[in-house]
Amino acid sequence: MAEHTLDIIEKLIETCRDGQLGYRDAAEHAQNADLKEFFSRQSLERAKFSGELESIARQLGEADPDRSPSMANKLHRAWFDLKQKFGGGDESILESVESGEDNAKNHYQEALRADLPLDIHSIVETQAHSVLAAHDRVRALRDAYKRAA
């Protein structure tokens, strides 16, 4: 049970690290000041979530949780950077962020379906609500940018 729980937590740590880096990258490239600020806040929140999850991983026996981004994140960020070089604007950034948020949402939904201890489930559920809200906000912003174009 503890090993299964640890696997789930490690996947969420990776998801949060990917989100932290993705949002930071988006903040660096965004033109709109409000988007920059939103992306920066989300990056900090994902760092906080990762820290909470790393604490759980240590309680479950993981001495040094992996803090590196996933290979998928590295590829996603390379694609993101390439799109920006060819004139992708804030709408393009929002599309890329939404793709990352789809992934995060799915990972959290999988975790919530798992048989986690109640205290860990509660933390994951709280984080999942925030991830879903960010996902929905990014989608709404992306739709607004598409309508304005």
C-alpha positions as CSV (number, residue, x, y, z in Angstrom):
1,M,0.0,0.0,0.0
2,A,2.7,2.5,1.0
3,E,4.7,1.7,-2.2
4,H,1.6,2.3,-4.4
5,T,0.9,5.5,-2.5
6,L,4.5,6.6,-3.0
7,D,4.3,5.9,-6.7
8,I,1.2,8.2,-7.0
9,I,2.8,10.9,-4.9
10,E,6.0,10.8,-7.0
11,K,3.9,11.2,-10.2
12,L,2.2,14.2,-8.7
13,I,5.5,15.7,-7.7
14,E,6.7,15.4,-11.3
15,T,3.4,16.9,-12.5
16,C,3.8,19.8,-10.1
17,R,7.4,20.4,-11.1
18,D,6.4,20.3,-14.7
19,G,3.6,22.8,-14.0
20,Q,6.0,25.1,-12.1
21,L,8.5,25.2,-14.9
22,G,5.8,25.5,-17.6
23,Y,4.1,28.4,-15.9
24,R,7.4,30.1,-15.2
25,D,8.3,29.7,-18.9
26,A,4.9,31.1,-19.9
27,A,5.3,34.1,-17.6
28,E,8.7,34.8,-19.2
29,H,7.2,34.8,-22.8
30,A,3.8,36.3,-22.2
31,Q,3.2,39.9,-23.5
32,N,0.1,40.7,-21.4
33,A,1.0,41.8,-17.9
34,D,-2.1,40.2,-16.3
35,L,-1.1,36.9,-18.0
36,K,2.4,37.2,-16.7
37,E,1.2,37.8,-13.2
38,F,-1.3,34.9,-13.4
39,F,1.4,32.5,-14.7
40,S,3.9,33.6,-12.1
41,R,1.3,33.0,-9.3
42,Q,0.5,29.5,-10.7
43,S,4.2,28.7,-10.9
44,L,4.6,29.5,-7.2
45,E,1.6,27.6,-6.3
46,R,2.8,24.4,-8.1
47,A,6.1,24.8,-6.3
48,K,4.2,24.9,-3.0
49,F,2.2,21.8,-4.0
50,S,5.4,20.0,-4.9
51,G,6.9,20.8,-1.5
52,E,3.8,19.5,0.2
53,L,4.0,16.3,-1.8
54,E,7.7,15.9,-1.2
55,S,7.1,16.0,2.5
56,I,4.6,13.2,2.1
57,A,7.1,11.2,0.0
58,R,9.6,11.6,2.8
59,Q,7.1,10.4,5.4
60,L,6.5,7.3,3.1
61,G,10.2,6.5,3.1
62,E,11.6,8.4,0.1
63,A,14.8,10.0,1.3
64,D,15.3,12.3,-1.7
65,P,12.2,12.8,-4.0
66,D,13.2,13.4,-7.6
67,R,12.9,17.1,-8.5
68,S,13.7,16.9,-12.2
69,P,11.2,17.7,-14.9
70,S,9.8,14.8,-16.9
71,M,10.9,14.0,-20.5
72,A,7.5,14.9,-21.7
73,N,7.8,18.3,-20.1
74,K,11.2,18.9,-21.7
75,L,9.7,18.1,-25.1
76,H,6.7,20.3,-24.4
77,R,8.9,23.2,-23.4
78,A,11.1,22.8,-26.5
79,W,7.9,22.8,-28.7
80,F,6.7,25.9,-26.8
81,D,10.0,27.7,-27.3
82,L,10.0,26.8,-31.0
83,K,6.4,28.2,-31.4
84,Q,7.5,31.4,-29.7
85,K,10.4,31.9,-32.0
86,F,8.0,31.7,-35.0
87,G,5.8,34.5,-33.7
88,G,3.4,32.7,-31.3
89,G,1.7,35.2,-29.1
90,D,-0.2,35.0,-25.9
91,E,-2.9,32.8,-27.5
92,S,-0.2,30.3,-28.5
93,I,1.1,30.4,-24.9
94,L,-2.3,29.8,-23.5
95,E,-2.8,26.8,-25.8
96,S,0.5,25.3,-24.6
97,V,-0.3,26.0,-21.0
98,E,-3.8,24.4,-21.5
99,S,-2.2,21.3,-22.8
100,G,0.0,21.0,-19.7
101,E,-3.0,21.7,-17.5
102,D,-4.9,18.9,-19.3
103,N,-2.1,16.5,-18.2
104,A,-2.1,17.8,-14.7
105,K,-5.8,17.5,-14.4
106,N,-5.7,13.9,-15.6
107,H,-2.9,13.0,-13.1
108,Y,-4.8,14.4,-10.2
109,Q,-8.0,12.7,-11.2
110,E,-6.2,9.4,-11.4
111,A,-4.7,10.0,-8.0
112,L,-8.1,10.8,-6.5
113,R,-9.5,7.5,-7.8
114,A,-6.7,5.6,-6.1
115,D,-7.0,4.1,-2.6
116,L,-4.9,6.7,-0.8
117,P,-4.8,7.1,3.0
118,L,-7.4,9.7,4.1
119,D,-4.9,12.3,5.2
120,I,-3.0,12.1,1.9
121,H,-6.2,12.0,-0.1
122,S,-7.3,15.2,1.6
123,I,-4.1,17.0,0.6
124,V,-4.3,15.7,-3.0
125,E,-8.0,16.7,-3.2
126,T,-7.3,20.2,-2.1
127,Q,-4.5,20.5,-4.7
128,A,-6.7,19.0,-7.4
129,H,-9.4,21.6,-6.8
130,S,-6.8,24.3,-7.4
131,V,-5.4,22.5,-10.5
132,L,-8.9,22.2,-12.0
133,A,-9.6,25.9,-11.3
134,A,-6.4,26.9,-13.0
135,H,-7.2,24.6,-15.9
136,D,-10.6,26.1,-16.4
137,R,-9.2,29.7,-16.1
138,V,-6.6,29.0,-18.7
139,R,-9.2,27.5,-21.0
140,A,-11.5,30.5,-20.6
141,L,-8.6,32.9,-21.2
142,R,-7.6,30.9,-24.4
143,D,-11.2,31.1,-25.6
144,A,-11.3,34.8,-25.0
145,Y,-8.1,35.3,-26.9
146,K,-9.5,33.3,-29.8
147,R,-12.7,35.3,-29.9
148,A,-10.7,38.6,-29.8
149,A,-8.4,37.5,-32.7
